[in-house]
Amino acid sequence: MNERRTALVTGANKGIGFAIAAQLAARGFTVLVGARDATRRAAALSRLTGDVHGVELDVTDEPGVTQAAKEIRTRFGALDVLVNNAGITGDGTQVPGSGGLPEIRRVFDVNVFGVITVTEAMLPLLRPGARVVNVSSSVGSLTDMTAPAGGSLADMPAMLGYPVSKTALNAVTAQYAKHLRHQGILVNAICPGYVATDLNGNDGPRTPDQAATLAVHMATLGPDGPTAAFVDDNGPITW
Ligand SMILES: NC(=O)c1ccc[n+]([C@@H]2O[C@H](COP(=O)([O-])OP(=O)(O)OC[C@H]3O[C@@H](n4cnc5c(N)ncnc54)[C@H](OP(=O)(O)O)[C@@H]3O)[C@@H](O)[C@H]2O)c1
């Protein structure tokens, strides 16, 4: 059985998830690199050092996630950290009036139901005192999206998929925090800022490494750390 602290990161084959996996491994964690594609998973593992292992994980595949949880129990025993990082933005049909229900559902399937699917499957594996970090976005803040100037997506049309899915993810975070606080399990949502990854055509000013630092901080909070918080590098974000 594994004596090291063990962390599972979803969507860890690239971008912010990869950087989170690398930083956790550098801190001595056994890191389970959750990735849905075998080739991309193997490529990520080959670029990581430390005690890192691949786990097949498509967050929208409930039987597959259940299987992954069984495997993790058998091979690693339990989890000290779960980082729900996998996410997608969706395409332009999520603009109101564009008939984009299938796309909106697809975005929710990954960003919201995917997080619930993975967290439900991993709940029995979470050690007392474990940490759960959900990678959200300030664009899901109701305060941000109702700002008179249009908030952080002011230059984009209204969208029913991505930002709304992150609002829902924030609420999911709060509900798991409520459920788990009596076991000393802290559940928080973070906004990584605008980060250069494939998600945005590698356009952001921040690096995945910079973004990962906050996720790792929240994944390694002491017992007095917050739960049900929504934070970025500058501290709490208004919901
Ligand atoms: N980049 C930003 O500026 C920014 C800002 C705010 C929040 N975020 C959030 O940060 C998180 C990571 O995004 P990123 O910027 O690092 O994007 P990214 O480089 O596109 O990485 C997204 C990751 O999610 C994985 N993924 C997508 N669908 C999946 C599924 N069904 N099952 C399992 N994994 C799946 C991708 O795997 P594949 O390679 O197999 O597709 C990839 O590993 C997301 O939740 C995103 O919403 C990003």
The ligand as an SDF file (V2000), in Angstrom:
LIG
                    3D

 48 52  0  0  0  0  0  0  0  0999 V2000
   -6.8340   28.6100  -19.9320 N   0  0  0  0  0  0  0  0  0  0  0  0
   -7.5110   29.5410  -19.2790 C   0  0  0  0  0  0  0  0  0  0  0  0
   -7.3220   30.7460  -19.4890 O   0  0  0  0  0  0  0  0  0  0  0  0
   -8.5280   29.1430  -18.2460 C   0  0  0  0  0  0  0  0  0  0  0  0
   -9.1720   30.1710  -17.5390 C   0  0  0  0  0  0  0  0  0  0  0  0
  -10.1010   29.8260  -16.5560 C   0  0  0  0  0  0  0  0  0  0  0  0
  -10.3520   28.4860  -16.2890 C   0  0  0  0  0  0  0  0  0  0  0  0
   -9.7150   27.5190  -17.0120 N   0  0  0  0  0  0  0  0  0  0  0  0
  -10.0380   26.1190  -16.7030 C   0  0  0  0  0  0  0  0  0  0  0  0
   -8.8460   25.4010  -16.5190 O   0  0  0  0  0  0  0  0  0  0  0  0
   -9.0930   24.0060  -16.7860 C   0  0  0  0  0  0  0  0  0  0  0  0
   -7.9870   23.4540  -17.6680 C   0  0  0  0  0  0  0  0  0  0  0  0
   -8.0340   24.1370  -18.9000 O   0  0  0  0  0  0  0  0  0  0  0  0
   -6.7510   24.4310  -19.8000 P   0  0  0  0  0  0  0  0  0  0  0  0
   -6.7330   25.8760  -20.0460 O   0  0  0  0  0  0  0  0  0  0  0  0
   -5.5520   23.7630  -19.2520 O   0  0  0  0  0  0  0  0  0  0  0  0
   -7.2420   23.7620  -21.1610 O   0  0  0  0  0  0  0  0  0  0  0  0
   -6.6110   22.6180  -22.1070 P   0  0  0  0  0  0  0  0  0  0  0  0
   -5.1650   22.8440  -22.3100 O   0  0  0  0  0  0  0  0  0  0  0  0
   -7.5260   22.5910  -23.2800 O   0  0  0  0  0  0  0  0  0  0  0  0
   -6.7740   21.2950  -21.2550 O   0  0  0  0  0  0  0  0  0  0  0  0
   -8.0380   20.7560  -20.9830 C   0  0  0  0  0  0  0  0  0  0  0  0
   -7.8420   19.3660  -20.4520 C   0  0  0  0  0  0  0  0  0  0  0  0
   -9.1490   18.8080  -20.1900 O   0  0  0  0  0  0  0  0  0  0  0  0
   -9.1850   17.5390  -20.8160 C   0  0  0  0  0  0  0  0  0  0  0  0
  -10.5410   17.0950  -21.1340 N   0  0  0  0  0  0  0  0  0  0  0  0
  -11.4570   17.6480  -21.9500 C   0  0  0  0  0  0  0  0  0  0  0  0
  -12.5580   16.8910  -22.0160 N   0  0  0  0  0  0  0  0  0  0  0  0
  -12.3280   15.8220  -21.2070 C   0  0  0  0  0  0  0  0  0  0  0  0
  -13.0720   14.6770  -20.8490 C   0  0  0  0  0  0  0  0  0  0  0  0
  -14.2940   14.4540  -21.3350 N   0  0  0  0  0  0  0  0  0  0  0  0
  -12.5320   13.7920  -19.9720 N   0  0  0  0  0  0  0  0  0  0  0  0
  -11.2940   13.9930  -19.4670 C   0  0  0  0  0  0  0  0  0  0  0  0
  -10.5270   15.0460  -19.8030 N   0  0  0  0  0  0  0  0  0  0  0  0
  -11.0440   15.9470  -20.6550 C   0  0  0  0  0  0  0  0  0  0  0  0
   -8.3270   17.6740  -22.0610 C   0  0  0  0  0  0  0  0  0  0  0  0
   -7.9770   16.3970  -22.5660 O   0  0  0  0  0  0  0  0  0  0  0  0
   -7.7600   16.1350  -24.1620 P   0  0  0  0  0  0  0  0  0  0  0  0
   -6.3710   16.5860  -24.4670 O   0  0  0  0  0  0  0  0  0  0  0  0
   -7.9730   14.6670  -24.2700 O   0  0  0  0  0  0  0  0  0  0  0  0
   -8.8070   16.9470  -24.8770 O   0  0  0  0  0  0  0  0  0  0  0  0
   -7.1540   18.4290  -21.4530 C   0  0  0  0  0  0  0  0  0  0  0  0
   -6.3120   17.5520  -20.7650 O   0  0  0  0  0  0  0  0  0  0  0  0
  -10.4820   23.9360  -17.4230 C   0  0  0  0  0  0  0  0  0  0  0  0
  -11.4300   23.5090  -16.4550 O   0  0  0  0  0  0  0  0  0  0  0  0
  -10.7590   25.3870  -17.8130 C   0  0  0  0  0  0  0  0  0  0  0  0
  -12.1340   25.6900  -17.8530 O   0  0  0  0  0  0  0  0  0  0  0  0
   -8.8110   27.8080  -17.9770 C   0  0  0  0  0  0  0  0  0  0  0  0
  1  2  1  0
  2  3  2  0
  2  4  1  0
  4  5  1  0
  4 48  2  0
  5  6  2  0
  6  7  1  0
  7  8  2  0
  8  9  1  0
  8 48  1  0
  9 10  1  0
  9 46  1  0
 10 11  1  0
 11 12  1  0
 11 44  1  0
 12 13  1  0
 13 14  1  0
 14 15  2  0
 14 16  1  0
 14 17  1  0
 17 18  1  0
 18 19  2  0
 18 20  1  0
 18 21  1  0
 21 22  1  0
 22 23  1  0
 23 24  1  0
 23 42  1  0
 24 25  1  0
 25 26  1  0
 25 36  1  0
 26 27  1  0
 26 35  1  0
 27 28  2  0
 28 29  1  0
 29 30  1  0
 29 35  2  0
 30 31  1  0
 30 32  2  0
 32 33  1  0
 33 34  2  0
 34 35  1  0
 36 37  1  0
 36 42  1  0
 37 38  1  0
 38 39  2  0
 38 40  1  0
 38 41  1  0
 42 43  1  0
 44 45  1  0
 44 46  1  0
 46 47  1  0
M  CHG  2   8   1  16  -1
M  END
$$$$
